[in-house]
Amino acid sequence: MTIHQTLEEARQATDSRIRAIIEIEHVEHGRCYVKTLGTLAQLQDAVRRSGQALPGVVRMVAEHAVKAPEQIEAERAAHLRDNTRCERCGTKVDGNTAYSRQEWIRRSGQRIRVIAHYCESCRVVLQAWGH
């Protein structure tokens, strides 16, 4: 188990298999961070079932995402920019700046809220129809 003193240090040293970074209280190192292949709940369940505590770990404090919130938001914005199409005509649009609205669809008997994006020409048509 590799121990990192800061959350940023742990995030920089991650690989693709890591699912979470767990904040722990350690006997020698105080509050620190470890990378895990599972979530905090899975780790706590495994420790509970084994009946043995992790060596040196006083308690598990919190679970943190592998990526920083700024990095997650940047990836989301890039995905919207590159992969969004107009719901009506299929034209590629920038999902960050295009006209969008919330709509409801039915799938498997349930109502699901979705965000529909439209290009400028389709937005004009929708407004003319009164939508």
Buried (B, 14 or more C-beta within 10 A) or exposed (E): EEBBEEBEEBBEEBEEEBBBBBBBBBEEEEEBBBBBEBEBEBBBEEBEEEEEEBEEBEEBBEBBEBBBEEEEEEEEEEEBBEEBBBBBEEBEBEBBEBBBEEEEEEEEEEEEEEEBBBBEEBBEBBEEEEE
